[in-house]
Amino acid sequence: MNNPYRSLPPLSTLIGFEASARLGSFSRAAEELNITQSAVSHQIRTLEAHLRQPLFRRIGRRIELTDAGHDLMTTAQEALETVRHGARRLSAYTKPGSVIVMMSPALAQGWFLPRLARLRADLPQVEPWLHTTTEGWVPEEAEIDIVLSETPWTDAGTESVPLLPDRLWPLAAPSVVAGLPEAPDATRLDATMLLHDEGDDDWQKWFTQAGSRRSDFASGLNFSDPAIMLQAAAAGLGICLASEVLAASFLAKGTLARAAGAPVEIGRSYFLSAWKRNFTRSSVQALWDWFLGQPEP
């Protein structure tokens, strides 16, 4: 089988090359890397021999990059920064209580972050690492311990339980709510600016349930991120039909208020999921149990 890495130069030669190219000097590169100048020169010669072309012009005691050297400098800097970044990320895995929790940005902002101080007080031995994404499932080999998402997992070897039942409420800034007419739900929102996200838009269901005659359910402002939609509503730009779970922090702080007397029951929950192998770590089990003990919004 062909070795796909055979054409790659040794990583150590790229380190010496990048420092020399950036600093414009083999001796200054040696000082920065805490090695001898001859060691740096050897790295450069090895790299040039591997690539079969010169990367520097030696002009007396000065060096200048060749065109190939300029090209490689950009590649080397990007590659080494990627490796440095990846190595820094691995430090989280060495923490005994580290638990990687994955959820959507909107759920993190609206429900998890307001509870983070309480989590730290209740479980001081647990170091949560929040990973936000719109994905709702991860493969078994992924370095994710616990997932909160809208979809239950059914794969063999997984555990998935409903955590947060959800429903949709018409929500708006208190100043907007105060300006609504004193009227039943059937007519109270008939003239309002509607806000929408890219989820299942149930404004039609809400107006139908309320007995309203309004027909322009799709008009208004649209947002791809429900968290941004909630912020727009809190800024007084209109009324959103939003998840009670995602809006929990806005409601608790009073930046959003219910604009009508009834929600839409959508029969949806947020689920707590994990691969069962994760529970062999006491910190994961402790955080899982803590999540299950949290009150509903």
C-alpha positions in Angstrom: 0.0 0.0 0.0 1.3 3.5 -0.9 2.2 5.6 2.1 0.2 8.9 1.6 2.7 10.7 3.9 5.8 9.7 2.1 6.1 13.1 0.3 5.8 15.1 3.5 9.0 16.6 5.0 9.8 15.9 8.7 7.9 18.2 11.0 11.0 19.4 12.8 12.4 20.8 9.6 9.3 22.9 9.1 9.7 24.3 12.5 13.3 25.4 11.8 12.3 26.7 8.4 9.3 28.7 9.6 11.4 30.4 12.4 14.2 31.2 10.0 11.8 32.5 7.3 9.9 34.7 9.8 13.0 36.1 11.5 15.2 36.3 8.4 18.1 34.7 10.2 19.3 31.2 11.1 21.0 32.5 14.2 17.9 34.3 15.5 15.8 31.2 14.7 18.3 29.1 16.8 18.0 31.5 19.7 14.2 31.4 19.6 14.1 27.6 19.3 16.8 27.2 21.9 19.0 25.0 19.7 22.3 25.6 17.9 22.6 27.5 14.6 24.2 24.4 13.1 21.1 22.4 14.1 18.9 25.0 12.3 21.1 24.9 9.2 20.9 21.1 9.2 17.1 21.2 9.3 17.0 23.6 6.4 19.5 21.5 4.3 17.4 18.4 5.1 14.2 20.2 4.1 15.7 21.5 0.8 17.1 18.1 0.0 13.7 16.5 0.6 12.0 19.1 -1.6 14.8 19.1 -4.1 15.1 22.8 -4.4 16.6 25.7 -2.5 14.4 27.7 -0.1 16.9 30.4 0.8 19.5 32.4 -1.0 22.7 32.7 1.1 24.1 36.2 0.5 27.1 36.5 2.7 25.7 36.4 6.2 22.2 37.2 5.1 19.5 34.9 3.9 16.6 35.6 1.5 13.6 33.4 0.7 13.4 32.1 -2.8 10.0 32.2 -4.5 9.5 28.5 -3.4 10.5 29.5 0.1 7.9 32.3 0.2 5.3 29.8 -1.0 6.2 27.2 1.6 6.4 29.8 4.5 2.7 30.5 4.2 1.9 26.7 4.1 4.2 26.0 7.0 2.8 28.8 9.2 -0.8 27.7 8.6 0.1 24.0 9.2 2.1 24.6 12.4 -0.7 26.9 13.8 -3.2 24.2 13.1 -1.1 21.6 15.0 -0.5 24.1 17.9 -4.3 24.8 18.1 -5.1 21.1 18.1 -2.5 20.4 20.8 -3.9 23.1 23.0 -7.4 21.7 22.7 -6.1 18.3 24.0 -5.3 19.9 27.4 -9.0 19.6 28.3 -8.9 15.8 28.1 -6.3 15.7 30.9 -8.6 17.2 33.5 -10.0 14.5 35.7 -13.5 16.0 35.9 -13.8 17.2 32.3 -17.1 16.5 30.7 -17.8 17.6 27.1 -21.5 18.6 26.7 -23.0 19.3 23.2 -26.1 21.3 22.5 -27.3 24.0 20.1 -26.2 27.6 20.6 -29.8 28.6 21.3 -30.2 26.0 24.0 -26.9 26.9 25.5 -27.8 30.6 25.7 -31.4 30.2 26.8 -31.3 27.3 29.2 -27.8 26.0 30.1 -25.7 29.2 30.7 -28.2 30.6 33.3 -27.7 27.3 35.2 -23.9 27.1 34.9 -23.2 28.9 38.2 -25.5 26.5 40.0 -23.9 23.5 38.3 -20.4 24.7 39.4 -21.7 25.0 43.0 -23.5 21.6 43.0 -20.7 19.7 41.2 -17.4 21.5 41.9 -15.5 18.3 40.8 -17.0 18.5 37.3 -15.4 20.7 34.6 -18.0 21.1 31.9 -16.7 21.9 28.4 -19.6 23.3 26.3 -19.5 22.4 22.6 -22.3 24.2 20.6 -23.5 22.9 17.2 -26.8 22.3 15.5 -26.0 18.6 15.1 -28.0 16.3 17.4 -26.1 13.0 17.3 -22.4 12.0 17.5 -20.6 8.8 16.6 -19.5 6.5 19.4 -15.8 7.3 18.8 -16.4 11.1 19.1 -15.0 12.9 22.1 -18.5 14.1 23.2 -19.8 12.8 26.6 -23.4 14.2 26.8 -25.7 15.6 24.2 -28.9 17.7 24.6 -31.0 17.8 21.5 -34.5 17.6 20.1 -34.1 14.0 18.8 -33.9 10.9 21.0 -31.1 8.4 20.2 -32.2 4.8 19.4 -28.8 3.2 18.5 -27.7 0.1 20.4 -25.4 1.1 23.2 -27.0 4.5 23.8 -29.0 6.0 26.6 -31.6 8.7 25.7 -34.3 10.1 28.1 -36.7 13.1 27.7 -35.4 16.0 29.8 -37.4 19.2 28.9 -40.9 19.2 27.6 -41.4 22.1 25.3 -44.2 24.3 23.9 -44.3 27.5 21.9 -45.4 30.9 23.4 -46.0 34.3 21.7 -43.3 36.4 23.3 -42.3 40.0 23.0 -40.5 42.8 24.9 -42.6 44.0 27.8 -43.0 47.4 26.1 -44.5 45.7 23.1 -46.8 43.6 25.2 -47.9 46.7 27.1 -49.0 48.3 23.8 -51.2 45.4 22.7 -54.9 45.9 22.8 -56.8 44.6 25.8 -58.5 41.8 23.8 -58.9 38.0 23.7 -56.2 36.0 21.9 -58.5 35.7 18.9 -57.8 39.4 18.0 -55.0 40.5 20.3 -52.2 39.8 17.8 -54.0 40.5 14.6 -52.0 43.6 13.7 -48.6 42.7 15.1 -45.2 42.3 13.4 -44.4 38.6 13.4 -40.9 37.1 13.9 -39.9 33.7 12.5 -37.0 31.3 12.8 -36.2 28.4 10.4 -37.9 25.7 12.6 -41.4 24.5 12.2 -43.3 27.8 12.0 -46.5 27.3 13.9 -47.9 30.8 13.8 -50.8 29.5 11.6 -51.5 26.8 14.2 -51.5 29.4 17.0 -53.8 31.8 15.2 -56.1 29.0 14.2 -56.2 27.7 17.8 -56.9 31.2 19.1 -59.8 31.6 16.7 -58.2 34.5 14.8 -59.2 35.5 11.3 -55.6 36.6 10.5 -54.4 35.1 7.2 -50.9 36.6 6.7 -49.0 34.1 8.8 -45.7 34.3 6.9 -45.2 38.1 6.9 -42.6 39.7 9.1 -38.9 39.2 9.9 -37.0 35.9 9.4 -34.0 34.5 11.3 -32.0 31.4 10.8 -31.0 31.2 14.4 -33.7 31.1 17.1 -31.4 32.8 19.6 -31.1 35.8 17.3 -34.9 35.8 16.8 -35.3 36.0 20.6 -32.9 38.8 20.9 -34.8 40.7 18.1 -38.0 40.2 20.0 -36.4 41.4 23.2 -35.2 44.5 21.3 -38.9 45.3 20.5 -38.8 44.4 16.8 -41.9 42.2 16.9 -43.5 39.1 18.5 -42.0 35.7 18.1 -43.5 32.3 18.6 -40.7 30.7 20.6 -39.7 27.7 22.5 -40.4 28.0 26.2 -37.1 26.2 26.9 -35.0 28.4 24.7 -36.6 31.6 26.0 -36.2 30.6 29.7 -33.4 33.1 30.5 -35.2 35.9 28.7 -38.4 35.3 30.6 -36.5 35.0 33.9 -34.7 38.3 33.3 -37.9 40.0 32.2 -36.6 41.0 28.8 -39.4 39.0 27.2 -43.0 38.5 28.3 -45.9 36.4 27.2 -47.9 38.3 24.7 -51.0 36.0 24.8 -52.8 33.7 27.2 -52.2 30.3 25.6 -49.2 28.5 24.0 -49.1 26.0 21.2 -48.6 22.4 22.5 -46.2 20.8 20.0 -45.6 17.5 21.8 -41.8 18.1 21.6 -39.1 17.5 24.2 -35.4 18.1 24.5 -33.6 14.8 25.1 -30.5 13.9 27.2 -28.4 11.4 25.3 -25.1 9.6 25.6 -23.2 6.5 24.6 -23.4 4.2 27.7 -19.6 3.7 27.7 -19.4 7.3 28.9 -21.0 6.4 32.3 -17.8 4.6 33.3 -16.5 8.0 34.3 -17.9 9.3 37.6 -17.9 12.9 36.4 -20.1 12.1 33.4 -22.5 10.1 35.5 -22.7 12.9 38.1 -23.4 15.5 35.4 -26.0 13.3 33.8 -27.8 12.9 37.1 -27.6 16.6 37.7 -29.3 17.4 34.4 -32.1 14.9 35.2 -32.7 16.7 38.5 -33.1 20.2 36.9 -36.6 21.7 37.1 -38.5 22.4 33.9 -38.5 26.0 32.6 
